[in-house]
């Protein structure tokens, strides 16, 4: 029963993105031209990637608690979901490459994946940078997880895997600044809730232990001058 409810909640959360896109864009309009169709699926894939990356962070950060409550299958689910998450994270810019080719006749994957602008021409180009950097951070994090059993990475892979946290925040800014779907219900509710939970997770996992350690150290020093 616990497993059923977990899958139900997981499915409901990841379906918020596609439902929002369908609400904002009528299917008849989305499928009216090849360019609109590609853009339609690119938007859905982007929101799915956002939701899946959120799940990856929440599951990974509290894996021991999830296993205690639900069982060891959660870890296997986490690793499998990680592969799907990266698939959507990769497919989103790939569809942008195809969209640009369809619209302009120029096939330029370097522009989409690597063309970071220092002095950007406009805000859109600036926030494309957030998406590009997030893509490569997720790539490094996934590669570290896949290679975690290698002797040279066994003790350090988590240092790279936490790039997912930074990538999620960059994706959140990218989605809000470049896209419009994150502004509409029901996705906008999930958007702000997910950011709040990830920020809380970052504080709880990385900042709170340091603050707590400093506080206890100060108390110890005051008790033993």
C-alpha positions as CSV (number, residue, x, y, z in Angstrom):
1,X,0.0,0.0,0.0
2,X,2.9,2.4,0.8
3,X,4.4,1.6,-2.6
4,X,1.1,2.3,-4.3
5,X,0.7,5.7,-2.7
6,X,4.3,6.6,-3.4
7,X,3.8,5.9,-7.1
8,X,0.5,7.7,-7.1
9,X,1.9,10.8,-5.6
10,X,5.0,10.6,-7.9
11,X,2.8,10.3,-11.0
12,X,0.5,13.1,-9.9
13,X,3.5,15.4,-9.4
14,X,5.2,14.7,-12.8
15,X,1.8,15.0,-14.6
16,X,1.4,18.6,-13.5
17,X,3.7,19.9,-16.2
18,X,2.0,18.2,-19.2
19,X,-1.4,19.1,-17.9
20,X,-0.4,22.7,-17.6
21,X,0.9,22.8,-21.2
22,X,-2.3,21.2,-22.4
23,X,-4.3,23.8,-20.5
24,X,-2.3,26.7,-21.9
25,X,-2.0,25.4,-25.5
26,X,-5.0,23.7,-27.1
27,X,-3.9,20.5,-28.8
28,X,-5.4,21.6,-32.2
29,X,-3.2,24.7,-32.1
30,X,-0.1,22.9,-30.9
31,X,-0.3,20.4,-33.8
32,X,-1.2,22.9,-36.5
33,X,2.4,23.4,-37.7
34,X,5.6,21.4,-37.3
35,X,7.3,24.3,-35.5
36,X,4.5,24.6,-33.0
37,X,4.4,20.8,-32.5
38,X,8.2,20.7,-31.7
39,X,7.8,23.6,-29.3
40,X,4.8,21.9,-27.7
41,X,6.7,18.8,-26.9
42,X,9.9,20.7,-25.9
43,X,7.8,22.5,-23.3
44,X,6.3,19.3,-21.9
45,X,9.8,17.7,-21.8
46,X,11.2,20.7,-20.0
47,X,8.6,20.6,-17.3
48,X,8.9,16.9,-16.9
49,X,12.6,17.3,-16.5
50,X,12.1,19.9,-13.8
51,X,9.7,17.7,-11.9
52,X,12.0,14.6,-12.2
53,X,15.0,16.6,-11.1
54,X,13.0,17.7,-8.0
55,X,12.2,14.1,-7.2
56,X,15.9,13.1,-7.6
57,X,17.0,15.7,-5.1
58,X,14.3,14.9,-2.5
59,X,14.9,11.2,-2.8
60,X,18.6,11.4,-2.8
61,X,18.9,13.8,0.0
62,X,16.8,11.7,2.4
63,X,17.5,8.3,1.0
64,X,18.1,6.6,4.3
65,X,14.7,7.9,5.6
66,X,12.9,6.8,2.5
67,X,14.4,3.3,2.7
68,X,13.4,3.0,6.4
69,X,9.9,4.0,5.6
70,X,9.3,2.2,2.2
71,X,12.1,-0.3,1.7
72,X,15.2,-0.8,-0.4
73,X,13.3,-0.6,-3.7
74,X,13.3,3.2,-3.3
75,X,17.1,3.2,-4.1
76,X,16.6,1.2,-7.2
77,X,13.7,3.5,-8.2
78,X,16.0,6.5,-7.6
79,X,18.8,5.2,-9.9
80,X,16.3,4.2,-12.6
81,X,14.5,7.6,-12.4
82,X,17.9,9.2,-12.6
83,X,18.4,7.8,-16.1
84,X,15.0,9.0,-17.2
85,X,15.6,12.4,-15.7
86,X,18.8,12.9,-17.6
87,X,17.0,11.7,-20.7
88,X,14.5,14.5,-20.4
89,X,17.2,17.0,-19.4
90,X,19.0,16.1,-22.6
91,X,16.0,15.9,-24.8
92,X,14.8,19.4,-23.9
93,X,17.7,21.3,-25.5
94,X,17.9,18.7,-28.3
95,X,14.4,19.6,-29.3
96,X,15.4,23.3,-29.2
97,X,18.2,22.4,-31.8
98,X,15.6,20.8,-34.0
99,X,13.2,23.7,-33.5
100,X,15.9,26.2,-34.5
101,X,16.7,24.1,-37.6
102,X,13.1,24.0,-38.6
103,X,12.6,27.7,-38.1
104,X,15.9,29.0,-39.6
105,X,17.4,26.1,-41.6
106,X,20.6,26.2,-39.6
107,X,21.7,23.1,-37.6
108,X,23.7,24.5,-34.7
109,X,23.8,22.3,-31.6
110,X,26.8,24.3,-30.3
111,X,24.6,27.4,-29.9
112,X,22.1,25.5,-27.8
113,X,24.5,23.4,-25.7
114,X,27.8,25.4,-25.3
115,X,27.4,29.0,-26.6
116,X,27.7,30.9,-23.4
117,X,27.5,34.6,-23.9
118,X,29.5,37.0,-21.7
119,X,27.9,40.2,-23.0
120,X,24.5,38.9,-23.9
121,X,22.4,40.8,-26.5
122,X,19.3,40.5,-24.4
123,X,17.8,38.9,-21.3
124,X,16.6,35.9,-23.2
125,X,20.2,35.0,-24.2
126,X,21.3,35.6,-20.6
127,X,18.8,33.2,-19.2
128,X,19.6,30.6,-21.9
129,X,23.0,30.6,-20.1
130,X,21.3,29.3,-17.0
131,X,19.9,26.4,-18.9
132,X,23.2,25.6,-20.6
133,X,25.1,25.6,-17.3
134,X,22.4,23.6,-15.6
135,X,22.6,20.9,-18.3
136,X,26.3,20.5,-17.9
137,X,26.0,20.4,-14.1
138,X,23.4,17.6,-14.3
139,X,25.7,15.8,-16.8
140,X,28.6,15.9,-14.4
141,X,26.3,14.8,-11.5
142,X,24.9,11.9,-13.4
143,X,28.4,10.8,-14.6
144,X,29.7,10.9,-11.1
145,X,26.8,8.7,-9.9
146,X,27.3,6.2,-12.7
147,X,31.0,6.0,-12.0
148,X,30.7,6.0,-8.2
149,X,32.1,2.4,-7.9
150,X,35.4,3.3,-9.6
151,X,38.3,3.4,-7.1
152,X,39.4,6.9,-8.1
153,X,35.9,8.3,-7.5
154,X,34.5,6.2,-4.8
155,X,35.2,8.7,-2.0
156,X,34.4,11.8,-3.9
157,X,31.5,11.2,-6.2
158,X,29.0,12.9,-3.8
159,X,30.9,16.1,-4.2
160,X,30.0,16.1,-7.8
161,X,26.5,14.7,-7.4
162,X,25.4,17.7,-5.3
163,X,25.7,19.7,-8.6
164,X,22.1,18.6,-9.0
165,X,21.1,21.2,-6.3
166,X,22.7,24.1,-8.2
167,X,21.3,22.8,-11.5
168,X,17.8,22.7,-10.1
169,X,18.0,26.4,-9.0
170,X,19.4,27.4,-12.3
171,X,16.7,25.5,-14.2
172,X,14.1,27.2,-12.0
173,X,15.4,30.7,-13.0
174,X,15.7,29.6,-16.6
175,X,12.1,28.2,-16.7
176,X,10.7,31.4,-15.1
177,X,12.6,33.8,-17.3
178,X,12.5,32.1,-20.7
179,X,9.3,30.1,-20.6
180,X,5.8,31.0,-19.7
181,X,4.3,27.7,-18.6
182,X,5.8,28.0,-15.1
183,X,3.5,31.1,-14.5
184,X,0.2,29.2,-15.0
185,X,-1.8,26.9,-12.8
186,X,-1.4,24.2,-11.7
187,X,2.3,24.1,-12.4
188,X,3.0,27.5,-10.8
189,X,1.9,26.0,-7.4
190,X,4.3,23.1,-7.8
191,X,7.0,25.5,-9.0
192,X,7.1,27.5,-5.8
193,X,6.6,24.5,-3.5
194,X,9.4,22.6,-5.1
195,X,11.8,25.6,-4.9
196,X,10.9,26.0,-1.2
197,X,11.5,22.3,-0.5
198,X,14.9,22.2,-2.4
199,X,16.1,25.4,-0.6
200,X,15.1,23.9,2.7
201,X,16.9,20.7,1.8
202,X,20.1,22.6,1.0
203,X,19.9,24.4,4.3
204,X,19.2,21.2,6.3
205,X,21.8,19.1,4.5
206,X,24.7,21.6,4.2
207,X,24.2,24.7,6.3
208,X,22.4,23.5,9.4
209,X,25.1,21.0,10.4
210,X,27.8,23.7,10.2
211,X,25.7,26.2,12.1
212,X,24.8,23.6,14.7
213,X,28.5,22.6,15.0
214,X,29.6,26.2,15.5
215,X,26.9,26.7,18.2
216,X,27.9,23.5,20.1
217,X,31.6,24.5,19.8
218,X,30.9,27.9,21.3
219,X,28.8,26.4,24.1
220,X,31.7,24.0,24.9
221,X,34.2,26.8,24.9
222,X,32.1,28.9,27.2
223,X,31.6,25.9,29.6
224,X,35.3,25.2,29.6
225,X,37.1,28.6,29.5
